[in-house]
């Protein structure tokens, strides 16, 4: 089964800097990869999806890259703000293309310090 | 804000009680999911449904059961709660090939 590793459990960053979070996976290459944001005591909220044939995806201050050779996705938040403080999860289809089940990483807790 | 609702938000209950966690969505999604999440840990899929009268167990073994009699409703039942069931339970729904999942706010269950 797929295993996901997110680079660190916690990341502290100064306001205005770029935060970079890493998601590594093992085994098969997924058809797509998703990133979610989770605030304490709440359910995750979808942010971005990137497909296996896409190198990069952007949405406002967010950017996601996908390197199927390295089996890695990077998630960037530029000009970070204290409101960006949350836990960020990456998620992959549970077993190959076409699966509607997702497996989630443990997440990286981002703290943006004013 | 996603149109998926979970009740109750918090539940403290004694061992041996039967409980049902409610989940409803108004988006007409065919696919619905239940996850269990402990603090600081990843979400684990415990049940899913691809439509009415379809239910399957997820990758994490669970003593709970689910039903899907209506598209919008996907309740989870524990026949006899135990302290090991203490956790946060998250319900989600999705539609389409991109499988973007929309989550409820969760139910935090404590079994004493």
Interface residues (C-beta under 8 A of the other chain):
Chain A: X1 X4 X9 X32 X34 X36 X41 X42 X43 X44 X45 X46 X49 X89 X91 X93 X94 X98 X100 X101 X102 X103 X104 X105 X106 X107
Chain B: X2 X31 X33 X40 X41 X42 X43 X45 X48 X50 X58 X59 X90 X91 X92 X94 X97 X98 X99 X100 X101 X102 X103 X104 X105 X106 X108
